[in-house]
Amino acid sequence: MERRTIGAGALAVGAVGLGCMPMSWAYSGSRQRGDESLRAVHGALDLGVTLLDTADMYGPFTNELLLGRVLRQRRAEAFVSTKVGLLVGEQHIVANGRPGYVRRACDASLRRLQTDVIDLYQLHRADPEVPVEETWGAMAELVRAGKVRALGLCAVGARGGRRSGAHLHDATLRQLRRVQQVFPVTAVQAELSVWSPEALESLLPWCAARGVGFLAAMPLGNGFLTGTLTPGEGFEPDDLRARHPRFTAEMMAANQPIVAGLRRVAARRGDGVTAAQVALAWVLAQGRHVVPVPGAKQGRWVAENAGSVDVRLTAEDLRELGGLPAAQGSWD
């Protein structure tokens, strides 16, 4: 697989990563099968998909444990990215950025992942009760201690830190400016896809100008851009899309022209090219510092996503994709 580098330290990863969250959390619990997920991770590494993206909150904890079963055999082949800063309760999620907690959480992640170093340690969300500089400083200590190789920041959510009239990523950019004064940011993770392109406005250019890698989360629009979801079919109660405004039957039907556009481009690219591969190829085309991280829990989807690196979009394709109608249904 094509390799890309992220951050000033030029950390090398496969051009497409693997989001491991669906294997353990947030999507259709009845379809989560540990053995199948293990095969998917092994298959990803076989294909050169080296960036494995997880978090301690996924499960919670079970996603890291699952990856640890693979890493104890194949650690040298993987680039391990995990996250800290969010705690999952019975009915809620809260941020914890206290330095002491960050240190304990890192040690716990290392044990679950069965490794002695985390390649990229990301701050999942800043704690409003703790200055972000203090949290980032504790994470920087982990780098100096040899437990972590590099630090990353996940973008503030659509609701978080949003001021009236502000752009989506203004709060994230403010955080980035603050933490950069403490220790270098190697990567930023934020949503980027053909139906959520907001990062192109300011966040992606900020990263490009500073040699910071960009991990594109949800590049397949939580599965919508694959064209495999049927409007009105519904989701299991534990599936995050069951409560998501873009996944009502009405909004899924209204956004079908986006999928149709992806399929038109896929048809021009040749037999076997899918809408999902075109969606990922569009993300890959946004810059050499961009690495899409599609979630998957089955080997066939991992292989299809990896194949997107061979899809070469023309200028005409990119113009058509750039002209697709804006997604309907607020993310907020």
N, C-alpha and C positions, 0 to 999 in steps of 0.2 A: 504494500500500500504506500501511496504518497505520504511523505512525512512533512510535518509543519513544526515550526518552532514558536514557542510562546515565551514572552518575557525577555528581559535583558540578558538573562542567563542562558538563553537559547535552549530551553528544555525541549527535546524532540519528542513528538507524539505522532501517532497515526492521524491522518487528515480528518477522519471521522472517529468520534469517540462513542462510548456506550454509556447511556444513562441507566443506572441499575435500579432506580427507585421502583419502577413497576413490578419488579420481581418480588417485592416485599410490602408495598405500601401504596395507598392512594388510588389504585386501579383494580377493580373487580377481584376481590379477595378469593372468590371461588375458583378463579383461573390461575392462581399462584401455586406453582409446583416447584419445590426445591430442586429436584433432580433435573427437571427441564431447564431451570434457570442456570444450574451449574454447567450443563452442556452448552447453553448459549454463551456463557462467559468464556469457556474453553474455545468455542468456535470463533468468538471474536478475536481472541489472541492468535489463533491459527491464521486469521485473515489479516493480521497486522493492525487490528483495532486495539491500540494499546492503552488509551486513556479510559480508565474505569472510574466513573463518577458516582459517589455515594454520599451518605451523611449519617451521622450517629442517630438522627431522629427518624430515619426510615425504618419503620418497624414498630416501635423504635428498636434500634440495635441489631435486629435480625439481618438487615441487609449487609452490614459490615461483617457479621459472622459468616454469612454465605460466601462473601468474597474471600474471607480468610481461608476457606476450604480450598479455593483455587490458588491463592497466593502462596500458600505453604509449599506448593509444588512448582509454581511458575512465576515467582516474584520478579525475577530478572527480566521477564518479557513484558511486564505491566508498568504503566504509569498510574499511580494510585492518587486519586483526588477524593478527599472527604471534607466534611464541613462540621463546624461547631457553632454554638450560639443559640440554638433553639431546643426547648424542652417540651415534650409531648405529655399532656395530662389526660385525664379521663375525657374531658370535652373541650379542651382548649390547648393552645400552643403559646408558650411564653418565651421571651428572650432572656438569656443569661450571659452577660459579657464580663462578669467579674473575673479578674486575673486568676485567682485561685481555682475557680471552676474551670477555666480554659486549660490550665495545666493538668488538672485531674482528668478532664474529658479527653485530652490528647493521649494520655497514658492508656486510658480505657480503649480508645480507638485502636491504638497500636496493638493491644492485646487481642482485640476481636479480629483485626485484620491479619494477625500473625506475621507482623513485619516489625522491623526496628526503625523504619523511617517512612514518613508520609511524603510523597513527592510534592503535592500541592494541598495546603491546608487553607480552607476557605472560611471566611466569616459569613455565616448564613444570614444573620440579621444582627444589626447593632442593637444593643440594649439601651433603651431610652433612659435608664437609671444610671448608666455608667458612661463616662466620656469615651468615645470610640477610640481615642488615642491610648487610653489605658488598656482596653481590650487588645488593640493591635500591638501594643508594646509587649504584652504577655505572649502573644503569638510570635513576635520577633525573638523573644527569649528562647522559644522552642527551636527556632532555626539555629541560633547560636549554640544550643545544646546538642545539635545534630539529630533531633527527633523529626524535624521537618526540613524539606529542601527549599520551599518557596511558599509565598502567601498569596491568597486571592480573596476577592470580595464579591459577594453576590449582590445583585442590584436590589434596591428597595422595591417592594411590591407596588402594584398599581395604586393601592390605597395609601401605602405608608409614606408619610412625609410630604404629601401632596398639598401644595398651596393653591389658593384660587388663582387661576390664570397661568399656573406653572406648567412646564413641560414634564413629561412622564419621568425623565431621568434626572431632573434637577437635584433631587435629594441625594441620589447616588453620586452625582458629580461633586456635591459638597462633601460627602463622606470621603471620596477618593482624594480630594485636595488635602483633607486633614490627615489621613493616614499616610499619605506619601511623605509627609514631613517627618514621620516616625521611622518608617521602614518601607523599602520599595514594594510596590504592587506588581506581581508577576502576571496575574490574570484577573479579568472581570467576567463574571457569569451573569447573563441576562437573556431574556427571551428575544429571539429574532427568527422571523419566518416571513413568508410572503403575505400572511394575513396579520402579522404583528411586526411591522418594519420600523417601529419607532426608534429603535437603537441607532438607526442610520443617521438620524438627525444630529446628535451630539455625542452620544456615548461611544459609538464606534470610532468616530474621528479622534476623540480624546485618547482612546487606546492606541490608535495607529500613530499618533504624533509622539507618543512616549515609549513606543516599543513594548506595549503591554498586550498580552494575548487576550483574545475574546472567545469565551466559551458560549456558544449559542444554545441556550436552553430552549426546550419545546420547539425545535425547528420543524416538526411535523404537526404543530398546532394541536397537541394532545391527541393525536391520531386522526384529526379531521382531514388533514391535507393528504392522507393516504388514499382517500376516496373509498375506504372500506366500511365506513360507518353509515348506517341507514337512519335518516331523520325519523323520529318518532319511535324507534325501536326501544329506547330507554336504556338506563344504566342501573347496575346494582346499587343499593343504598350506600355502600361504603366507597363507591367510585366518586372521586372529586367532581367529575363531569355531571353527576346527577343534580348538583346544586349550582352549576355554572351557567351564567346567562347566555353564553354563546352555544350551549348545547341543549337548549330547548328545541323541540321539534320545529317550531316556527323559525328560529334563527338558523338552525342547520339547513333547513330548506332554502332560506333566503341567501345563504352563503354558498350554495352549490355552484354558482358561476365561477368561483375561485377554483374549485376542483376541476371543473370543465376546462378551464384555461390550462391547468397543469397537465391534464390529459391530452390536450391538443399539442402542447409542446412535446410531451413524451412520444406521441405518435410520429412526430417529425424526426425524432432522434433515433428511431429504429425499433425493430422487434425486441420485445422483452423489457424495454425501458418503461418504468412505472411512474405514476404521478408522485409517489413518495420520493423516488430518486431525483426527479426534476426539482422538487421542493428543496431537497438537500443540496443539489448542485447549485441552486440559486444562492443558498447561504454560503457555500464554498467560494462562490464568485465574488463575494463582498470584500475579500481581502485575504492576503496570505497569512495574516495573523488570526484568522477566524477558524475555529474548529467547532462544527456542529456536534451536539451531544444528544442524539435521539435516544429516547427510552425504548427498551425492548426487553421481552422476557422469553422469546422463542428464537431458536437458532435461525429459522428461515427469515425472520424479519431482520436479524442482525446481518445476515448475508446480503439481503436486499439493500439495506442501508449502506453497507460497505461498498456495494457496487456503484454507488452514486459518484465515487471519485472518477469513474471512467466516463461519466456523462458530460460531454463538452457542450455547453450552451453557447449559441451564437449571439451576436449583437442583436439580431432580430428576436431571438428567444427572450433575451433579457428585457428588451423593450416591451414585448408582449406581457411578460410577467410583471414588469413594473407598472403596466397599465391596467392590471386587473382591478375590479371594483374593491373598494375598501370593505373590510369585514363589518358586518352588522352585528349588533349586540355588544354592549359595553363589557370590558374586562372587569370593571369595577363592580 
